[in-house]
């Protein structure tokens, strides 16, 4: 099967605190490569996970983040749609500023249990992945650019949000939809026919389907994410990021998780 997607695989550590997400990204990219009949562009080399603070993780990830940004720019220049399979949400530090520059009118659907809108002043965990959207929206300087209008960001399935983070989200005009509010009809209404950049952190799902590093109950089900995809006009999609599949979880066979991810993605291939 051919496609207008350019497959990009992140294999460099970007604040990983577990070892499973780099493996999970590779497994998913292998499956998508077979589906699309295209080899992925691989960015970075795996390193062991560490429990480091954002201030240490950010410079350590610099080469990978620059590589991801370059791969996205090349895909767009070639007239294709970037399809990124990444280990952590922090990888989007390298991609979202490019989205803002290339598609200033695009809506970012941040499909995630978390808001990822902390700053160095508000973070409770020190985790870089929880600060991605705030950096892209210019609330703090990651060194990798900004430019994203927070009023064009929709957090879909958000439910594990810190109090200070919630204040920032509201003050800056980010729309946050709880799982119950995250219907195809509501998302389509908010998108309002504009171009869309899709980011999925698999912890948006109810635990037990696709393992992620953080388990948050009362999530969406796989078919609900698929329905969100199916409701979007294919021609409106400017890029897709699939992040945080934690391979090695004994409760869920990797094969099952990979199949679910691929089946969900296929709703963008109509």
C-alpha positions in Angstrom: 0.0 0.0 0.0 1.4 3.4 -0.9 0.7 6.6 1.0 1.5 10.3 1.2 2.8 9.8 4.7 6.5 10.1 5.4 7.3 7.8 8.3 9.7 9.1 10.9 11.0 7.1 13.9 12.5 8.6 17.0 15.1 6.4 18.5 17.0 8.9 20.6 16.4 9.3 24.3 14.3 12.4 25.0 13.8 12.4 28.8 12.9 8.7 28.9 12.4 7.5 32.4 11.7 4.0 31.3 13.3 1.7 28.7 10.1 0.5 27.0 9.0 3.5 24.9 12.0 3.4 22.5 11.4 -0.3 21.9 7.6 0.4 21.5 8.3 3.1 19.0 10.5 0.8 16.9 7.8 -2.0 16.9 5.1 0.4 15.8 7.3 1.9 13.1 8.0 -1.6 11.8 4.3 -2.4 11.5 3.5 1.0 9.9 6.4 0.5 7.5 4.9 -2.8 6.4 1.5 -1.2 6.1 2.6 1.8 4.1 5.3 0.1 2.1 7.9 2.7 3.1 11.0 2.6 5.3 11.2 5.0 8.2 13.6 7.8 8.6 15.3 6.9 11.9 16.4 9.8 14.1 18.8 9.2 17.1 20.3 6.1 18.8 18.9 4.4 21.9 20.3 5.1 25.4 19.3 3.8 28.8 16.6 5.6 30.6 17.4 7.9 33.5 15.4 9.6 36.3 16.9 13.0 35.4 15.4 16.5 35.7 14.2 18.5 32.7 17.3 20.8 32.9 19.6 17.7 32.4 17.3 15.9 29.9 16.8 18.8 27.6 20.5 19.4 26.5 21.0 15.6 26.4 18.2 15.4 23.8 19.4 18.3 21.7 20.7 16.2 18.8 17.6 14.1 18.5 15.3 17.1 18.7 17.1 18.9 15.9 17.0 15.7 13.9 13.3 15.3 14.3 12.7 18.9 13.3 14.8 18.4 10.2 13.0 15.2 9.3 9.6 16.9 9.6 10.8 19.9 7.5 12.1 17.5 4.8 8.8 15.6 4.8 6.7 18.8 4.4 9.1 20.1 1.7 8.6 16.9 -0.2 4.9 17.4 -0.2 4.2 14.5 2.2 2.5 14.3 5.6 4.8 13.6 8.5 3.9 10.5 10.5 6.1 10.4 13.6 6.4 7.4 15.9 8.2 8.7 19.0 9.2 7.4 22.4 8.1 10.4 24.6 5.9 13.4 24.2 9.0 15.5 24.9 10.1 14.6 21.3 7.5 17.1 20.2 9.7 19.9 21.4 11.4 19.5 18.1 8.3 19.3 15.9 5.6 21.7 17.2 7.6 24.9 16.4 7.9 23.6 12.8 4.1 23.0 12.8 3.6 26.6 14.0 5.9 28.0 11.3 4.6 25.9 8.4 0.9 25.7 9.3 0.1 28.8 11.4 -3.7 28.2 11.1 -3.5 24.5 12.1 -5.3 23.2 15.2 -3.2 20.9 17.4 -5.2 18.0 18.8 -3.2 16.9 21.8 -4.8 13.6 22.6 -3.4 12.9 26.0 -4.4 12.2 29.6 -2.1 15.1 30.6 -2.0 18.8 29.6 1.8 18.9 29.3 1.5 22.6 30.0 3.9 22.9 33.0 6.8 25.3 33.0 10.1 25.2 35.0 8.3 27.2 37.7 5.2 25.0 38.0 6.5 21.4 37.4 6.1 19.1 40.3 7.9 16.2 38.8 10.7 17.9 36.8 9.7 15.7 33.9 10.4 17.3 30.5 7.5 15.5 28.8 5.1 17.4 31.0 6.3 20.8 29.7 6.1 20.3 25.9 3.0 22.3 25.0 3.9 25.2 27.3 7.3 25.5 25.6 5.8 25.3 22.1 3.4 28.1 23.1 6.2 30.3 24.4 5.6 30.1 28.1 9.2 29.1 28.6 12.3 28.8 26.4 13.3 25.3 25.5 15.9 26.5 23.0 14.0 24.7 20.2 11.5 27.4 19.2 7.9 28.3 19.9 5.2 30.1 18.0 2.2 27.9 18.6 -1.0 29.8 19.5 -2.4 28.2 22.6 -5.9 29.1 21.4 -5.4 26.6 18.6 -4.6 23.8 20.9 -7.2 21.2 22.0 -6.3 18.8 24.8 -8.4 15.7 24.1 -9.1 13.3 27.0 -7.3 15.4 29.5 -7.9 14.4 33.1 -4.6 14.3 35.1 -3.7 18.0 35.3 -1.8 19.7 38.1 -3.6 22.7 39.7 -1.0 25.3 38.6 -1.0 23.8 35.1 -4.8 24.0 34.9 -4.5 27.7 35.6 -2.0 28.2 32.8 -4.1 26.3 30.4 -7.2 28.4 31.2 -5.2 31.7 31.2 -3.7 31.0 27.8 -7.0 29.9 26.1 -6.2 26.2 25.6 -9.3 24.1 25.2 -9.3 21.0 27.5 -11.9 18.3 26.9 -12.4 15.6 29.5 -12.9 12.0 28.1 -16.7 12.4 28.3 -16.5 15.6 26.3 -14.1 14.1 23.7 -16.6 13.1 21.1 -16.2 13.3 17.4 -18.9 15.8 17.2 -17.4 18.2 19.7 -13.9 17.9 18.3 -15.2 18.5 14.8 -17.1 21.5 16.0 -13.9 23.0 17.6 -11.7 22.2 14.6 -14.2 24.0 12.4 -12.7 22.9 9.1 -9.2 24.0 9.8 -6.1 22.0 9.2 -5.1 19.6 12.0 -1.9 18.3 13.5 -2.6 15.2 15.6 -0.6 14.1 18.6 -1.5 10.9 20.5 0.0 9.9 23.9 -1.4 6.4 24.5 -1.9 7.1 28.2 -5.1 8.8 27.0 -6.6 5.4 26.8 -8.1 3.4 29.7 -5.3 1.3 31.1 -5.1 -2.2 29.8 -5.2 -1.6 26.0 -1.9 0.0 25.1 0.6 0.3 28.0 2.1 3.7 28.7 4.5 4.9 31.3 1.8 6.6 33.2 -1.5 4.8 33.9 -4.5 7.1 34.3 -7.9 5.6 34.9 -11.2 6.7 33.3 -9.7 7.1 29.8 -10.9 6.8 26.3 -11.3 3.4 24.6 -9.4 2.6 21.4 -12.5 2.7 19.2 -13.2 6.2 20.6 -9.8 7.5 19.4 -10.5 5.8 16.0 -13.8 7.6 15.8 -12.1 10.9 16.4 -9.7 10.1 13.5 -12.6 9.0 11.3 -14.4 12.2 11.8 -11.6 14.3 10.5 -11.4 15.0 6.7 -8.3 13.2 5.5 -7.2 16.3 3.5 -7.2 18.4 6.7 -4.5 16.3 8.4 -1.0 18.0 8.3 0.8 15.5 10.5 0.5 12.7 13.0 2.6 11.9 16.1 2.1 8.6 18.0 3.9 8.5 21.3 4.4 6.7 24.6 3.7 3.0 23.8 5.5 1.2 26.6 6.7 -2.1 25.3 7.5 -4.9 27.7 4.3 -4.6 29.8 3.6 -8.3 30.8 -0.1 -7.6 31.1 -0.6 -6.7 27.5 1.1 -8.7 24.7 3.1 -6.4 22.5 1.5 -7.8 19.4 -2.0 -6.8 20.6 -0.9 -3.2 21.3 0.8 -2.8 18.0 -2.2 -4.2 16.2 -4.5 -1.7 18.0 -2.2 1.2 17.2 -2.1 0.3 13.5 -5.9 -0.3 13.4 -6.5 3.1 15.0 -4.1 4.8 12.5 -5.8 3.2 9.6 -8.8 5.5 10.1 -6.7 8.2 8.7 -6.1 6.3 5.5 -9.6 6.4 4.0 
